[in-house]
Amino acid sequence: MHDNSSGQLSLRQNEKDLVGALRVTAENDAILVTMPGTRYSITYRKGDDPSLVASDIRYDPDYPSYKLTFRVRAWSAASAKARWLGWIA
């Protein structure tokens, strides 16, 4: 973030570009969600009941402000993929 001429903080253009992008892939019993251009990634696996369990969570210290946003969006994307795969209802 940087200070613009109006005195408010704003996202740099390259940070704005990162916010919308997520990559979701499935292999065997795992769903991997990553944010391209960063080191953010979370692997989700099938839980005992019809749910997903997060494991191997990696954050990017260069973009700390995205930590919670990434977690929420990754969970949503992984859940949608799991439903599509028939892992959860």
N, C-alpha and C positions, 0 to 999 in steps of 0.2 A: 504494500500500500504506500501511497505517497500523498503529500499535501498538494492540493491543486490551488489555483489562484483564488478561489472563493473561500479558502480556509478550511474546507472539508476534506476528509480523507476519502480517497477513491482507490479502486483496484487498478493496478497497471493493466494494460491491454493483454499482455501474455497471461496474467492471472485470470482475467475474464474468460479467455479462451479455454482454460483448463476446467472451469467449473462445470460445463455442460457435458464433457466427454467421460464416458465410462465404457469399459470393455468387459463383456461377460462371456466366459467360456465354460463349458462343462466337459469333464472327462472322468470316466468311471463313476465313482461315487462322490465327486467333488465339483463344486462350482467356484471358479476363480473370478473375482471382480477386481479390476485394476483401473486406475486413472492414468491414461496415457500422458507422458510428459512429466510424470512425478514418480515417486517410489511408493505411492499408496497402493496397497493390495490387501485383500482379505480372501481367505479360502473358507468356504462353507461346506459342511458335510451333512449327510442325512443323520438326524437324531434318532433316538429310540422310538419316540412317538412321531407323528407326522409334523416334524419341525426341522429347522436347520440349526446347526451349531457352528459358530464362528471359530476359526482356528488360524494360526499363522497370520496374525494381523501385523501389517507393516505400515508405518507412517513415514512421512517425508518432513524432516526438520526444516527444509527450505520453504515449506508452505504450511506452517502450523495452524493457520486460521481455517484450513479446510478439514481438520481432523473430525469434528462432529458432523459436518455436512457430508463428508465422504462416508462415514459410518451409516448414516441414515439412508443415503442414496444407494449405497452398496447393498444394504439389507433389502431394500425395496426391489432392486434389480435382481438380486439372487432369489428372492421369493417368487418373483414373476417367472424366472427361468425354471425354478423347481416346480411350479405349477404346470408350466408348459411340458416339462419332462414327466409329469405324473408322480413326482415324489411327494407332493403335498396337495391337499384339496383346495 
